[in-house]
Amino acid sequence: MSTTTAFRDRYGASPLHLLLVLASFALAVYAGLRLLKGDTLGVAMWFVGAALLHDLVLLPLYAVTDRAVQAVFERTAGAGKPVPRASVNYVRVPAFVSGVLLLVWWPLVFRQVGHYTASTALPGDGFLARWLLITAGLFAASVAVLLVRTWHGTRAVRRAARAQKQARKATK
């Protein structure tokens, strides 16, 4: 038995995996020390505040929103036809991407552009319109994919029913 195989049996992954995990921990410690070097109390308060805001406000908010979207998809099924849960993802994915874009660019989207304009000498207007256009494009693309997949699915069902009908005619 080679040493790599013995290591993999004991550790559960390759030595390269362990090296990468240790390097990422070292990088995280370095970044944390650099971050806390300046305003330790301010950084700690921001971190705790962000965690509390996420856990106490945002998590319940998007959990309730997700349940509401699931309920809408279940109601639109009608006639006792269940809608696959995956169809909710056609709302989740563009909403998530749009939310991440808003989270990253919120100062510019909400026109808090003093630092941006001073640093880049570029105008800070138009970011709200661009974000809204990107969000609309994401949802439009999601609807298009849903329609194409639904159409292909119903087409396959029709094709199977037609083949079954022809098979019955052939046996008569």
PyMOL commands that set and color helices and strands:
alter all, ss='L'
color gray80, all
select helices_A, chain A and resi 3-11+15-36+40-75+85-109+114-120+127-171
alter helices_A, ss='H'
color red, helices_A
deselect
rebuild
show_as cartoon
